[in-house]
Amino acid sequence: MYKIILCVRYLQTRYLAFICIVSVMLGVATLIVVNAVMSGFSTKLKDRLHGILSDVVIDTERTDGFEVLDDNGDALTPQQIIAQMKSNPILRERIEAVTPTIETFAILQFRYRGTVIAKPVRVIGIEPHSRAKVGGFAEYLVRQKGSRTPSFELTASAIQRHEWNRKQWEYHDANMLSQPAQMKIEDPNSIPPPNLEIDKGIPQAKIHGAIVGYAIAHFRYRDDKGQTVEEVALEEGDDIIITTAGGQELKPVWGSFLVTDYLKTEMSEYDQSFVFVPLDQLQRIRGMLERATAFQIKLHNYERDKEIVTKELRMFFRNSPEVRIATWEEHQGPLLAAIDVERGILNLLLFMIVGVAGFSILAIFTMIVSEKYRDIGIMKSLGASNWGVLQIFLGYGMLLGIVGCTFGTFLGIWITNNINEIEAALSSLTGRAVFPRDVYYFKEIPTNIDSMTILMIDMGAVGTAMLFSLIPAWRAARLQPVRALRFE
């Protein structure tokens, strides 16, 4: 009992202990906030990656799509391949939905304020109904958000916008043709202008809808006041031209589409590069009818079924060495591994703050032992054992760690829960955005408080406090009573 009484008394009377408590508190709070923010970013990133890629992805290196042959040597269509996969009893019980897709590189062209803008994009041909069943698509649409039956159909306002654009172009072309000949200054060395007749050059846009990434259709910039301004470059009904490669020789091919919706995943990598178009239209443009370059699969239970499903699919495509089968985690393995490595290194560096508190405990405990030589000698002469004296100082170190961790945990959780308000206040105070929204299209800083992580941080901090109190405690325990009372 005397050990607990002495520990509490030292905690109340030794004001130097307050320095140790504050050091442990700040270290624990910092680790909790950093882990919560990094876990929030990691969780949100994994949700986006998982949603876009589905549970299991089957793709091929062949530019003309899968070539799976039946018993007669005829190539199977994507629907026939899906039917054969579902005929497998192991796969049928575990696969919830499958959708074929075509994904390829392309150049997107559109007009903005009279200027032709070209951007490299990843064009993806999909069947919207089956793609929505796989997940990770309809919930990220702007106009059709959460729809069970998303489509590329144009709304009345989009068609009206298209007709207005077409009349503007016709009016512009008519004015250009009606200009006097003397106003046209021609350079004899210049390239002759293209023929823009209906059957030559760039044809009139056909009614095929496309869903473009939000960052492609919206420009963000800062005005003179430093405020972020968002300007719409592509409205619903505006024309876009997609140029890609098709055929066995990968010759340039292109098709025209009308914007019908936007994809907003709040991940800049996707929002500024993805363009979704109807699968059948992309098949016609690339000259690969009844072909697909990938299948996306959703499982009933991902954690339980992923290994057996991927193993069975590898057996299914064993005669197609160019086919790759991987889970979404394997597809994004390097990125996810990099996040975990950065998180581990950052935790190691920030734990040095707790190490500073540990050295403070070591210094303060060494001073206490030097000052309390006489008291330690009297206690040992009255019957206190070496183990009892050791327990006093170890208990004192543990008590400092527990108090510091308690305050640090409450402070860290409070900062985490109010981090967006704190960020707004700091941005207003400094005049500069602490968390720029144009890096990630997140509305706020994502956080995720994990109770197990907090427990590990607290245990590490308490263990560090006890570890650094061990040397002074061992020194006090080995002190001989006669030596301590010699000069008293």
PyMOL commands that set and color helices and strands:
alter all, ss='L'
color gray80, all
select helices_A, chain A and resi 2-13+17-53+78-87+89-94+128-134+138-140+156-177+181-183+214-217+268-271+279-286+302-316+328-331+333-371+373-381+386-417+419-430+451-477+481-484
alter helices_A, ss='H'
color red, helices_A
select strands_A, chain A and resi 56-60+95-112+115-126+209-213+218-222+228-232+239-246+251-263+274-278+294-299+323-327
alter strands_A, ss='S'
color yellow, strands_A
deselect
rebuild
show_as cartoon
